[in-house]
């Protein structure tokens, strides 16, 4: 995925202390995907999610829920 650096911005959900930093980018011009990456690893991998999936992810994180696929897919 090739996203211009100028498209990335730090999420308001990021830890201001620098420990948990997430950056997001709306993939312009269609806004059909939201890119997500670790701001500490800007050259690392990024996820591309449909806006609905990103909203669901943020909703689960905001409620302290997580999904552990490595543990048989148990929802916690």
Secondary structure, 3 states (H helix, E strand, C coil): CCCCHHHCEECCCCCCCCCCCEEEEECCCCCCCEEEEEHHHCCCCEEEECHHHHHHHHHHHHCCCCEEHHHCCEEC
